[in-house]
Amino acid sequence: MTVLCLIETDAGGGGSDASMRAAAVAAGLARSADEDLAAAWFGAADAVDQAELLRAGFRSGHAIGSGALSGYAPLAWARALAGLSAARPGGFEPVSAIVAAATDHGSEVLAHLGAITGAPLAANCVSAVRAGPGECRLVRQRWAGSLLEDAVLEAPVALLTVAADAVPPGAADAGLDGDVVVERYEPELADGDLLVQAVESAERRTGVSLATARVVVGGGRGVGGPEGFAALEELAGLLGAAVGVSRVVTSQGWRPHKQQVGQTGTKITPELYLACGISGAIQHMAGCQGAKTIVAINTDPGAPIVAKADYALIGDLHQVIPALIEALRARSRRDR
């Protein structure tokens, strides 16, 4: 049997951080029953580096492509995975589970895949092992990650999404040598599978992705309005960071929803999250709890995020941020 893991690719090439974390869970599931581990991605055969795949424990991979498929098409992606898992070209073993990161794309594709195949889907898993034939023992996040649930999923083929913010990167490092056997797979798609396609603009793809950024500068109600984000944008540029916002900011129309951090926005896993003027409601904290270090800048010492932060600076962000920008610029001038 084989555990198949969907690898999403970054704009700059290679597997996304969230997908490689999901691969750690897929590898653990495969090892628990001595099953094979195979990767699948959409794009060219060299879109994911072989060394990266070997580090994650993959021995085989499938590069999925079609002349009609030029961008992200959730139903077409699901149809392709269904066809791949059924066909298993090259004599590979049958599929026992399909795993993807719980990103917007991964969650949507596996939901379509469940509807197509009738296979059950368990979302936001943090670990999975084979408990017996057709049984997976899971630990998964519930209630926005505030509690963990132990469960057993009974199915010939299990569909799992992985809460990547709770899985450390590189946990599946198997240190394999040799080559990954990569085969090209061209799915049979119907016109209806391609009704919905999304293509990211070149402008957007050149920026820092909020979901994968190693530094995020966040702004909330305390920023004061749309014009208040100019300083945060400048700071983010100096730090090579992405800009994130709280839900109230998007509700007010100050910034687009794609920048929202939280339960109904993007879950982030940066090395540093600098939260400026954000109170830290539970929905927001559900989106940033994967951050390694949280620094809060707030005038209210009683704000919930201050209690959750690793470091807190009690002060006016309109004074703190310009001072921080000037300090960074001064250091840059000294280093020249």
N, C-alpha and C positions, 0 to 999 in steps of 0.2 A: 504494500500500500504506500501511498505518497501523500504528504502534506504539501499543498500548493499555496504559495504566498504571493499576493499581488504586490509588486514593487512600483510605487509612483516615482517618477523621475523629476529631479529639480531642473529649473531653467538652465542652470550652468552645467548640467550633465550629472549622471550618477543617480543612485537611489536617494530618495528624500530621507531626512532624519527620522520622520515618523514611521516610514516604511521599514527602515533598518531596525528600529526598535520593535516593530511588529514581528520582524523576522526572528527576533530573540524568542518570542513566545511560540512561533511556528516551529523553531528548532527544538525547543523543549518538548513540544508535543510529539514531534517526530522521534526524538531520542527515547521518549518514555515507552514506545512500542517498537523500537528498532525499525522505524519506517524511513523511507526516502524523503528528502526535502528538496523541493523544486521551486524555482522562482518563475514568475510570469510578469511581463511588462509590455506596455504598448509603445512601439517605436522600433528603431533600428537594433540590430543584434548587438552593436557595441554601445548602446545607450547607457548600459550599466557596466562598470568596470569589473573584469573577472576577479581581480584581487579583492574587491569589495564583496563580491558574492562568496568567495572562498572564506573570507574572514567571518561571514555570517553563517557558514556551514552548508552552503548550497553546492551540490555537485552537478546539477542540471538546471537549465533555464529555457524559457520559451519567449521569443520576441514576437509579439502579436502585431500584425499589420495588415492593412487592406487599402487598396487604391481609393476606396470610397470614404475611408476613415482618416480625416486629417486633423481632428481635434478631439476634445473630450466629449464623448457621447455616452451617457450613462447606460442606456438600454443596450446600445451596441457593445459596450464593454462587457456588460453582464452576459449578453448572448455569446460573445466570444469566449468568455471563461466557461460557460456551460458547454459549449462545443469542445473546447480544449479538454475539459475534465472528462467528457464522454469519449472523445476520440483517442486521447493519449497516444499521439504519434510516436514512432520510433521504438515501440515495444515497452514503454514505461508502465510501471505498475498503476492500477486504478487509484483514484483519488479518494482519500478518507476524510479530508478536511480542506477547506479553502479559507485562508486567513488574510486579512487586510487591516491597515491602520484605520482607526476610527476618525479619519479626516472627513471633510465634506464629500470628497470623491469616493473614498473607500466605503463609507457608510451608505452612500446612495447606490453605488454599484452592487454591493452585496444585498441590499434590500431588493433591487431588481432581480438579482440572481435567485434569491429565495422565492420570489413570486414566479419565476420561470420554472424552477426545478421542484418547488415544493419542499425544499430542505429548510430546516429551522435555523434561525439566526440568533446567536447570542452576542450582544453588544457590550463594548467597553470591558473586555476581558483584560486581566493583568497576568494570568497564568492559565495553562491548560496542560493536562496529562491524560494519557489513555487509561481509563479505568477498566476496560474490557472491550470485547468486540462490539463495535457500534456505540461505545460510551466514552464521553469525554468528561473528566472532572475539572470544573472551572472555578476560578475566583474572578469575580468581576465587580466593577464599580456600580453602585446604585445611588440614587439621590444626589446626583452631581458630584459623586466621589466622596460623599460624607460618610459612607459605610461600604463595606465589602461583603459580597454575598458568595457563599459556597453553593455550588449547584452541579448537577449531573445532567448533561445533554445526551439524550439517546437519539441517534440518527445514523443511518448508513453513511451519509456525508454531512459533516458539520460545517456551518458557516460561522466564522468568528471575526469580530472586529476588535482591535486591541487599543486600549486607552494608553496611547503612547506616552502621555505625560507621566504615567506611573511606572513605566518600564525603563530602566537605565540603558543607555546606548552601549552597544558592544557586549551585552550580557551573553550573546550567543556565540561569541568568538570561539570557533572550533579549530582555528589554526590549520586548516586543510591545505594540502599541497596539490600540485597538478593543474589540470585544466577543468573548466566548467563546460559541459556539453550543452551548447546552445542551438536550439532548433527554431526555424522560422515557422510560424503558424499563421495561415490566412483564413480567417473565419468566413463562414457563409452568412451574409447579412441580408435582411429584407429591407425594403425602402422604409418601412415603418420604424425600423431600429435606428434610423438616422434623422428622424424628425427633429430631435433635440440635440444640438451640438453647440459646444461653447469653445471659443477660440480666444485666448488671452492676447491682448495687444502687446506689441514689442515694448511699448513704453512701460506697461505695468510689469512685464517680466524682467526688466532690467533693475527694478527696485529690490529692496530687502523684503523678503517674505515675512509677514507677521508670524506665521505658524512655525517657521524654522529659524527666525532671527536669534542670535546669541545675546543680543542686548535689545531691550524694548523700553522706550520712553512712553509712559502712559499719562493721559490727561483726563481729568474729570470735570465736574461742575465748577470746581475752584479755579479753573483756567479763566472763567469769566465770559467767554464767548468765542466765536470763530477766530477773531483776530488774536486771541491769546495763544493760539497754537503756533504762531510764527516763531516764537522763542523755542518751543519744544521741537519744531522741525529743524531749527538751527542746531540745537543740542544733539538731536538724533544724527544729523549729518556729520558732526564732529566725532561721534562715537561709533559711526557705522551701524546705527540702530534703526529699527522699525518704530513707527509711531502707532500706539494703541490707544483706545479710548474706553470709557465706561458707557453703560447703556444710556444713561441720561443724556450724554453728549449726542448720541445718534438720535435719540428721541426728540431733542431740541433742533435737530437738523444741522448741527454745527459741523459734523464730520460724517462720512459715509459709513454704512453698516459694516462694510468689509474690514474696517479698522477696530470693530468692537471686540473687546476681550471679555469673555464670560461664558456662562452656561448656554446662552443663546447666541453667542458669537464664536470667536476663535479661542481654543485652548492653547496656551503658549508654554514653552519649556526653555526659556532663556537662561543663560548664566546669570544675568542681571536684569531685574525689572525695577525701573525707577518710576514710581507711581506718584504723580504730581496732582494734588488737589482732588484725590479720589477718596471717598469715604470708606469703601471696601465692603459693600453689601455682599451677602452670601453668594449671590449669582455671579458677582465679579470675581470673588475669591475662588470660585469653582473653576474659573478660566485661567487663573494665574498661580494656582497652588503647585504647579510643576516647576516654577521658577526656582533656581538654586539659591539665589539671594534676592530678597525684596528690600528695597530702600524706599521709604515713604516720606514725602515732603507734604506737610499739612499744618494748617494753623490750629487744628483741633487735636489736642493730645488724647482725647477720648474717642477719636474715630476708630472704628473696628479695624481698619487696615494697620493702624499704628501698633495694635496689640499683636497682629499677625506678622509684622515686618521683622526682618533681621536687624535693620537699622532704621531709625526714625529721626527726621530733622523737623522740629517744630518751628515753623516760620512761614513767611509769605513767599509762595513760589515765584511771585513777580519780582522779588528781590534775590531769592536764592538762585534761580535759573540763570539770570544775566551774570551773576557773580561766578557761577560754575562755568559758563561759556567763556568768560574772560580768562579764568584760570587755565582752561584747556588751550585757549589760543596763545596765552603767554608761554605755556610749556612747549607748545608747538614751535614758537619762535625761538626758544632757547635750544631746542633740539636740532635746528637747522645748521 
